[in-house]
Structures are given as structure tokens and as C-alpha cells.
């Protein structure tokens, strides 16, 4: 079963309360998502570490309920 954008966003915001999350359904199937996540928690961290934080927030759903997530992360400017 696919994950809704609101569920993905809620999981990310539970781990990163200040996050600004923008979701995009890349294939129109609620199974291939793009997410842009901006959080002050990312300041000074490598892109890899930023992505690891987001994947940890998804609590193991990547590859199962959530098939694909194209991720962009950034600290606020």
C-alpha cells in the first residue's frame, strides 16, 4: 500500500519540528514521491547526513510502504 504525502510529511516533521516540507507526486501513483526538506537541524551537516536524518524519520518505511523518494535537503538561508 502506498503512503500519502501527508503521512510522509508528518513523519518528517515529528523528527524535525521546524522542517518546511514540500511534497510532489512524481508519477501520479502516490508511490513515487519527491520531497524538499528545509530544516535548521541540517546546518553544517553533509548532504549524506541530512538525508540519513530524513530516512531515519521515516522509521523503516523506505522500500516497503514508500517505494521511492527523491530527496532534496537544505538548511535555511
C-alpha positions in Angstrom: 0.0 0.0 0.0 1.3 3.4 -0.9 2.0 6.2 1.6 0.1 9.5 1.4 2.1 12.7 1.2 0.5 13.9 4.5 1.8 10.8 6.3 5.4 11.3 4.9 5.3 14.9 5.9 4.0 14.1 9.4 6.8 11.6 10.0 9.5 14.1 8.8 8.0 16.9 11.0 7.8 14.6 14.0 11.6 14.2 13.8 12.3 17.8 12.6 9.6 20.0 14.0 10.9 23.2 12.3 11.0 21.5 8.9 9.4 23.0 5.8 8.4 20.0 3.7 7.2 20.3 0.1 5.9 17.1 -1.4 5.5 16.2 -5.1 3.9 13.1 -6.5 6.4 12.3 -9.3 4.4 9.6 -11.1 0.8 10.3 -10.1 0.6 7.0 -8.2 1.2 8.0 -4.6 4.2 5.7 -4.6 7.0 7.8 -6.2 7.5 11.0 -4.2 9.8 14.0 -4.3 10.4 15.8 -1.1 12.2 19.1 -0.4 13.0 19.4 3.3 14.4 22.5 4.8 15.4 22.4 8.5 17.8 24.3 10.8 18.9 20.9 12.0 20.8 20.4 8.8 23.1 23.4 9.3 26.7 22.4 9.0 25.9 18.8 8.1 26.9 17.0 4.9 24.1 16.2 2.3 24.5 12.5 3.2 24.0 13.1 6.9 20.9 15.3 6.1 19.4 12.5 4.0 20.2 10.0 6.7 18.2 12.1 9.2 15.2 12.2 6.9 15.4 8.4 6.2 15.6 7.7 10.0 12.4 9.9 10.4 10.6 7.6 8.0 11.1 4.7 10.5 12.0 1.9 8.1 9.2 2.6 5.6 11.5 3.2 2.7 11.5 0.3 0.3 8.2 -1.0 1.8 5.2 1.3 2.1 7.3 4.1 0.5 8.7 2.8 -2.8 10.7 5.8 -3.9 11.6 9.2 -2.5 13.7 11.7 -4.5 15.0 13.8 -1.6 16.4 17.4 -1.6 17.5 18.8 1.7 18.9 22.2 2.9 19.4 24.4 5.9 17.5 27.7 5.8 19.4 30.6 4.4 
